Amino acid sequence: MNESTRTAGPRTRIFSGVQPTGHLTLGNYLGAMRRWAAEDQHRADALFCVVDLHALTVEHDPARVRRLSRQAATLLLASGLDPEICTVFVQSQVDEHLRLSYLMECTASDGEMRRMIQYKEKAAAVQARGGSVRLSLLTYPALMAADILAYGTHEVPVGDDQAQHVELTRDLAVRFNQRYGATFVVPKAVHPPVAARVKDLQEPTSKMGKSHARSAGVVYVLDEPEAVRKKVMRAVTDSEPDVSYEPEPRPGVANLLEVLAACAGGEPRRLAEEYDSCGALKKDVAEAVVETLRPVRERHAELAADPGCVDAVLRAGAERARGLARPRVDAAFEAVGLRPMR
């Protein structure tokens, strides 16, 4: 698809991204990436970004960030994102994100930043390890707002854990527009209906996170089939002999049913009626996950063998993203009283 076709007519614009803070997980794939490929890139002018700048808000290994950024970009393409249809790029290669981030910091308040639940949780975790909390961990919602607002985004597909940040982005857009004139589109969060927040198989009340120190309950997209089977078969359930879909009292069983529904189709409550034991359920979940991830793993291997192709996609994506973001960011700079760059 050429550029004129891609941008013809007033289309909804979508922006979303993944952080290279760890290997991408089954939760990332089911809750976001698969939907981006199957639906979002086809129904809208969609931009998907590896938000590598966000990975710098905590202690990190530079080589690992570079490695995981490439892996994340390759997995986005392997999951079915088509650079002829959508825009795939790396955040740090588009300067407008950082330029607009400072204006968002100047628009937000200290209190708003400190009320962010993720900041409280991550700051507490860093302090518990005896580390110091980076200022960027407090201010990164301003960068996230810049990521979204720079492109005139209408919709942001996110999980429940990021909904508060999108609400802050909306508030900042409205406040900026009121102070300095109509500049930004006010976006809305869009939540996928199924498997939006796949839980850890060992801690089924917690999100399956890619940066967890313990990985026994985390299924990674690039896990070998036997590793997937082992993790699913060891998933925590409970002492009840039957299978029922009750998320509150039986989170482990409910998580498995939701994963099965997302991978193989069906409705968790109905699927529960087909099983007499958790053992049988785990076997079917394991095979469903293996088969769901198989084509992604195979395509990733093909793309990883040709890194020049991935680099070319990311360069082209960054160029297009830059062209989309610069006019709006320039307008925002002028609106607040700064001299234009040209």
KEVOFI-724515 format. One record per residue (C-alpha): residue number from 1; x, y, z. Coordinates in steps of 0.1 Angstrom, whole numbers. Each point is the difference from the previous one (the first is absolute). Layout:
REM KEVOFI-724515
R NUM X Y Z
...
This chain:
REM KEVOFI-724515
R 1 0 0 0
R 2 15 34 -10
R 3 0 31 22
R 4 -29 17 -18
R 5 -22 -30 5
R 6 9 -4 36
R 7 -9 35 10
R 8 -29 6 -24
R 9 -31 13 18
R 10 -7 8 36
R 11 10 -32 18
R 12 2 -9 37
R 13 37 1 12
R 14 12 -25 25
R 15 33 0 19
R 16 13 -26 23
R 17 34 -14 11
R 18 20 -26 19
R 19 28 6 24
R 20 32 -20 -5
R 21 4 -6 37
R 22 -2 -38 -4
R 23 -9 -27 -24
R 24 -35 3 -14
R 25 -25 -23 16
R 26 -31 -20 -8
R 27 -19 28 17
R 28 15 26 -23
R 29 -9 -21 -30
R 30 -36 -9 10
R 31 -8 33 16
R 32 15 23 -27
R 33 22 -11 -28
R 34 -24 -26 -16
R 35 -29 25 0
R 36 23 27 -15
R 37 8 -23 -29
R 38 -35 -15 -5
R 39 -21 31 5
R 40 16 34 8
R 41 24 3 -29
R 42 -28 -7 -24
R 43 -27 23 14
R 44 21 31 7
R 45 32 20 -8
R 46 20 -19 26
R 47 34 7 16
R 48 18 -27 21
R 49 31 10 19
R 50 27 -16 20
R 51 2 25 28
R 52 36 -4 9
R 53 3 33 18
R 54 -24 -13 27
R 55 25 -28 7
R 56 25 26 14
R 57 -23 9 29
R 58 16 -28 21
R 59 34 -15 3
R 60 9 -18 -33
R 61 27 -15 -20
R 62 4 20 -33
R 63 10 -30 -21
R 64 -31 -19 13
R 65 -23 30 -8
R 66 14 0 -36
R 67 -4 -37 -3
R 68 -35 -1 13
R 69 -11 30 -21
R 70 10 -19 -31
R 71 -17 -31 12
R 72 -32 18 8
R 73 0 17 -34
R 74 6 -33 -17
R 75 -28 -16 20
R 76 -24 27 -9
R 77 6 -8 -36
R 78 -1 -37 6
R 79 -34 4 17
R 80 -14 12 -33
R 81 5 38 -1
R 82 5 10 -36
R 83 22 30 -6
R 84 -19 6 -33
R 85 -32 5 21
R 86 12 15 33
R 87 30 18 14
R 88 25 -19 22
R 89 29 19 15
R 90 22 5 30
R 91 -8 30 23
R 92 35 13 5
R 93 5 4 -38
R 94 -27 27 -1
R 95 11 32 19
R 96 -35 14 2
R 97 -8 -23 29
R 98 26 16 22
R 99 -7 35 -12
R 100 -37 -3 9
R 101 7 -18 32
R 102 14 31 16
R 103 -31 20 -10
R 104 -21 -27 17
R 105 21 3 31
R 106 -6 37 0
R 107 -38 -7 -4
R 108 -3 -27 27
R 109 2 6 38
R 110 22 -17 26
R 111 -31 -14 17
R 112 -13 -16 -32
R 113 32 -19 -5
R 114 3 -12 36
R 115 -36 -13 -1
R 116 9 -25 -28
R 117 -5 -35 13
R 118 29 -14 -21
R 119 24 26 14
R 120 -10 -9 36
R 121 4 -38 -7
R 122 33 3 -19
R 123 15 25 23
R 124 -8 -22 30
R 125 16 -30 -17
R 126 32 20 -8
R 127 2 12 36
R 128 -6 -34 14
R 129 31 -12 -20
R 130 20 28 15
R 131 2 20 -32
R 132 -7 37 -7
R 133 -31 10 -20
R 134 9 18 -32
R 135 -19 33 -7
R 136 -9 -14 -34
R 137 -21 -27 17
R 138 -21 28 14
R 139 -2 20 -32
R 140 -3 -27 -26
R 141 -39 4 -3
R 142 9 33 -16
R 143 21 -18 -25
R 144 -28 -25 -6
R 145 -24 29 -5
R 146 24 14 -26
R 147 2 -33 -17
R 148 -38 0 -5
R 149 -7 37 -6
R 150 28 6 -26
R 151 -19 -20 -26
R 152 -36 13 5
R 153 -9 -34 14
R 154 -37 -8 4
R 155 2 -34 16
R 156 26 -17 23
R 157 -4 -37 4
R 158 12 -8 36
R 159 -4 -24 28
R 160 -15 10 33
R 161 33 8 15
R 162 6 29 -24
R 163 -35 15 0
R 164 9 25 26
R 165 28 13 -22
R 166 -23 5 -29
R 167 -24 19 23
R 168 29 23 9
R 169 8 4 -37
R 170 -36 11 -6
R 171 2 25 29
R 172 33 15 -13
R 173 -14 3 -35
R 174 -31 19 12
R 175 20 22 23
R 176 26 9 -27
R 177 -28 7 -25
R 178 -18 23 25
R 179 32 19 9
R 180 16 3 -34
R 181 -26 -7 -27
R 182 -12 -31 -18
R 183 31 -21 -6
R 184 -6 -36 10
R 185 -26 -26 -7
R 186 -14 -14 33
R 187 5 -38 -2
R 188 -19 -28 17
R 189 11 -33 13
R 190 -13 -32 -17
R 191 0 -32 20
R 192 0 -34 -17
R 193 -29 -22 12
R 194 19 -33 7
R 195 33 -8 16
R 196 8 36 4
R 197 20 -8 31
R 198 13 -36 0
R 199 11 -9 35
R 200 33 -16 12
R 201 -4 -38 1
R 202 16 -2 34
R 203 -16 32 15
R 204 -34 1 -17
R 205 -10 32 17
R 206 29 19 -17
R 207 5 10 -36
R 208 23 -21 -21
R 209 28 25 -2
R 210 29 -1 -24
R 211 24 15 26
R 212 -8 -24 29
R 213 31 -13 17
R 214 -16 -35 4
R 215 -10 -14 -34
R 216 -15 -34 10
R 217 -35 15 -4
R 218 8 20 -31
R 219 -5 -14 -35
R 220 22 19 -25
R 221 -9 2 -37
R 222 34 -15 -9
R 223 -2 -29 25
R 224 6 -34 -15
R 225 -31 -22 0
R 226 13 -23 28
R 227 6 30 22
R 228 -35 12 -6
R 229 -15 -33 8
R 230 20 -3 32
R 231 -10 35 12
R 232 -37 -6 -7
R 233 0 -35 16
R 234 15 15 32
R 235 -25 29 1
R 236 -14 7 34
R 237 -37 -9 4
R 238 -16 -11 33
R 239 -11 -31 19
R 240 -35 -2 -15
R 241 -3 -32 -22
R 242 -24 16 -26
R 243 4 28 -25
R 244 -21 31 2
R 245 4 36 -12
R 246 0 21 32
R 247 27 28 -3
R 248 -2 12 36
R 249 2 -33 20
R 250 18 -20 -27
R 251 23 24 -18
R 252 24 -27 -12
R 253 -26 -21 -17
R 254 -17 31 -14
R 255 33 12 -15
R 256 5 -34 -18
R 257 -36 2 -14
R 258 5 35 -12
R 259 33 -9 -17
R 260 -17 -30 -17
R 261 -29 22 -11
R 262 24 25 -15
R 263 21 -27 -18
R 264 -26 -25 -11
R 265 -32 20 0
R 266 -31 -3 22
R 267 -12 15 32
R 268 18 -8 33
R 269 -32 -9 19
R 270 -11 -24 -27
R 271 34 -15 -4
R 272 1 -8 37
R 273 -30 -24 -5
R 274 21 -22 -24
R 275 26 -9 27
R 276 -1 -24 30
R 277 34 8 13
R 278 26 27 -1
R 279 26 -25 -14
R 280 -21 -4 -32
R 281 -5 37 -2
R 282 37 7 3
R 283 9 -24 -28
R 284 -24 17 -24
R 285 12 34 10
R 286 36 -10 -5
R 287 -6 -13 -35
R 288 -22 30 -9
R 289 27 24 11
R 290 27 -19 -19
R 291 -20 1 -32
R 292 -9 36 4
R 293 36 11 4
R 294 15 -24 -26
R 295 -5 22 -31
R 296 13 31 18
R 297 32 -19 11
R 298 5 -13 -35
R 299 -4 34 -16
R 300 23 16 26
R 301 27 -25 -9
R 302 -3 9 -37
R 303 1 38 7
R 304 29 -3 25
R 305 20 -17 -26
R 306 -3 31 -22
R 307 7 30 24
R 308 5 23 -29
R 309 -36 -4 -10
R 310 -12 9 35
R 311 23 30 1
R 312 -14 13 -33
R 313 -36 -3 14
R 314 9 19 31
R 315 18 27 -19
R 316 -30 5 -23
R 317 -23 -1 30
R 318 19 26 19
R 319 1 23 -31
R 320 -37 -2 -4
R 321 -6 5 37
R 322 23 30 0
R 323 -20 15 -28
R 324 -33 -5 17
R 325 12 13 34
R 326 21 30 -9
R 327 -27 24 -12
R 328 -21 -5 32
R 329 30 2 23
R 330 13 32 -18
R 331 -35 15 5
R 332 0 -9 37
R 333 34 18 4
R 334 -13 31 -17
R 335 -32 -1 20
R 336 19 2 33
R 337 22 29 -12
R 338 31 -17 -13
R 339 16 11 -32
R 340 -5 -24 -30
R 341 30 -22 -10
R 342 -2 10 -37
